[in-house]
Amino acid sequence: MAVGAIQGTPSVNDLELNFETLRFPVTLKTFQSATPTSPDMIVVRAEMPANMYANIYEVGIYPEDRATDIANRSNNILTDFFDLSNWTATAGNVLVTGFIPQGSNSPRIGGYSVELLPNTTYQNNTYNINMLGYSDLDTLQILAYNTVAGTLTVTLTDTYGNQYPFTYTLQNNDGYQVLSAPFPPGIHWTNTVNSISIQTDGSAVVTIDAIKASVTKELGSSDFIISKSSLNTPIAKNYGVPLDIEYYIQLL
């Protein structure tokens, strides 16, 4: 079972959640026979662990067995700002918003989101993220809120000091959205990333909730989502308490 941070209208053409944040093994599977008011259904249950925050706007079911490891690399969260102790503003100003259960402006993953004002640089040089296998088929995605037109740049630096910038053109907008930029042409990661830097230009204002690597273009049929549901009112997962989620799949 997977949970996500962006609601939308599910379609038969969907390959995955709109912005997947976490996956969990199904711990219970059962069959519910049809009644006069409900059809035959399969019921699955998964447990969200205690050590996570989330406002969940999508829930989906994926196959357990996958033909390749591609799905294991998809939706790899590089940061969700769960811990801000190693992040530093080397220029400009950063405003922090803490998690609020079911809050519309709240972080949807992790304990915090960060709002970068114009001409701000925010970075963390303490990472050790394995990027082996990612290529120019893949994208770096950002879960962002309330952007003001301008340019946002995210730079990944590997253990050899090589820098890989990703540029996002922001529009005037209100509400959460997914920003996406491709990995540089010809890149094939063979090492790890140890630094992430986020920078706004002279006009951009953007709140960032999470940054992840996505391999949507590499997914095969055995990796596609089986079913997903979108929620207008999010499920709030508070830190310190596990949470069970049940998902009902109608048999046609």
N, C-alpha and C positions, 0 to 999 in steps of 0.2 A: 504494500500500500504506500502511495506517495501523497504528500500534501504540498500545496502550492500557495502562492501569495497574491495572485492576480485572478480575479473572477472574469468570466466570459461566458458566451453561449456555446456549450459543447456541440461538436459536429462529428459526423462520421468520418471526416477527413483529418481529424486530430491525430497526431502521432505521439504527443506527450502533453503534459500540463503546460500552461502558459508561462509560469515561472516556478518550476519545481524547487522545493527547498530541502526536503528530506524524504528518505524512504525507510520503511520498516517492514520486517517480516510479518506475514500473517500468522497469528497464533491460534485462530479458530476458524474453521470452515464448516458450515452446516447448510442443510437444505430445508426450506420452508415451503410446505405444500400449499397449493392454491386454496383460497377460501372464496366465499361469495363476493368479497370486496377486494381481494388482492390476488395477483397471479402467482405462479410458481417462481420462487426466488432462491438464489444462493446468497447466504449471509457470510461475510468475512469480517474478522476483527483483528485489529493490530493495536499495539500499545505504544503510545508516545512516551519516551522516558522522562524522568523527573528533571533532568538537567538541560532543559531547553525552554525558550520562549517562542511563541508563534501566534499570530493571528491568521487562521487558516481560511482561505477563500476558495480553495479547490481541493478535492480529494479524488484520487484515481487508483486504478488497479493495473499492475503490470504483470507480465509473465515472470514466474520465478526462475525458470531455466532460460538462459540466453546463449545463443550460438557463439558469440564473441564477447570480448571484454569491453566493447564500445559503450554499452549502456552503463558500465561501471565508471566510465570517464565522463558521461554526460551529466550536466548539472553539478559540476564539482564546485562547491562553494569555496572561494578564495578568502572571503571575509564577510562576516555578518555583523561586525562591530559588537560582538558579545562582550569583549574586553577592550577598553580604550587605553589601557595603561601604557602600551607601547606605540601609540599613535601620537604624532607631534605636528602642530601647525608651525611650519618654518616661515610662513608669510601669511598675512591676512587674518581672517577670523573664521572660527568654526563654532556653530551652535549645536548643542546636543539635545536630543529628545529621547526620553526613556520610554520603555514599554508600557502601554496602557491596554488592558484587555478589551478587545473589540473597539478600540479607538480608531476612528477613520484616519487620523493623522499620525497614528502610532506606528512604530516599527512593526513590520509583519514577520520578521525573522530576526532573532538575536535580541539582546537587551537594549540596544541603542540604535538610533540613526543619527547621521551627522549632516548638518546643513552648512555648505561651503558658500561664503559670500564672495563677491568679485575679488580677483587677484589673490586667491588663497591657494596655498600648497599644504597638503596634509599627507603625511607619509609614515610608513612603518617599515623599519629596516631589520626586523627580527623574524622574518618568515623562513620557512624551509618547506616549500610546496613542490611536490614532484609533478612536473609537467610532461613527463615522458609520454609520447604518443600523439600529442596535440600537433595540428598542422594548420595550413592556411585554408583547410576545409571548415575549420571551427571558428567560433566567435567568443568574444568576451562580452558578457551581458551584465547590465547594471539595473537593479531595481531602484527607481528614482521617483521622487515626489515633487510636485509644484515647481517645475523648472521655469526659469526666466531666460529668454533668448540669449544665446551666447555659445561659447565653445568650452567643452570639458575634455581634459586629457588625462588618461590613466596610463602610467608607465610601469611596466614590469621589468625588473632588473634581475638577471640570473647570476649564478655563482661565479661566472667569469667576468662580470661587469658589463655584459651586453645589455643594452636597453631596448625595450620594445614598446613604443608609444601607441596608444589607441585613442582616436579622436572621435568625439561625439558632438554633433551639432544640435543644440537644444532649441526648442521652440517655446513660445509662451504657452503654458499649459497648467492645468490644475488637476491634481489627482495622481495616483501611482501609475507608472508605465514602465515598460521594459525598453532600455536603450541597448543597442547591439552594434558591435564593430568587429570586422573580421581580423583574424590573426594575420600578420604580415605575409605577403607572398613568398613562397619558398621556405618558410620556416618549418623546422622539424625539431621539436624540443628533445634534447638528450640529457638535460640536467634539471636543476631545481631553480625556483624563483626565491630570492631572499629579501626582496624589497618591493613594496607597492607604493607608488606616489600618485596622488590625485591633485589636479590643478585646474582652477577656473581662470578664464580670461577676465578682461576688465568689465564685463557686463553680466556674465552668467551667475545665477543663484540656483543651487540645486541641493536637494536633500537626498542622500544616498543611504539605502538600507542594506544592500548586499551586492557583492560582485562575484560572478561565477563564470566558469568556462563551460561552454555548451557544444555538443557534437551532433546537433540535429541532422546535419547533412550526411552524417556517416551511419545513422541508424538503419538497421535492416528490419524486415518484417517480423522477426522474432523479438524485436525490442520495442515494438509499438505498444501504446497503451491499449488496454482491453476496454476499459470503461472509465468515464470521469464525470464528476458532478461539480457544478459551480454553486457557491453559496452567497446570497445577498447579505446575510448576517454571518459574520465569521465565527468559527469555533475558536475560543480563546484558550491557548495552552499556557498556563502560568508556570513559572519556574518553581521547582521543588516538589511538584506533585505529578505522578504519572497520570496519563489520560488514555482511556480506551476509546477507539472510534470504530463503529460498525458501519459496514457498507453493504447495501442491498443491490444485487444484480438481477434484473428481471429476465427470465427465460422466455424467449419468443418461439 
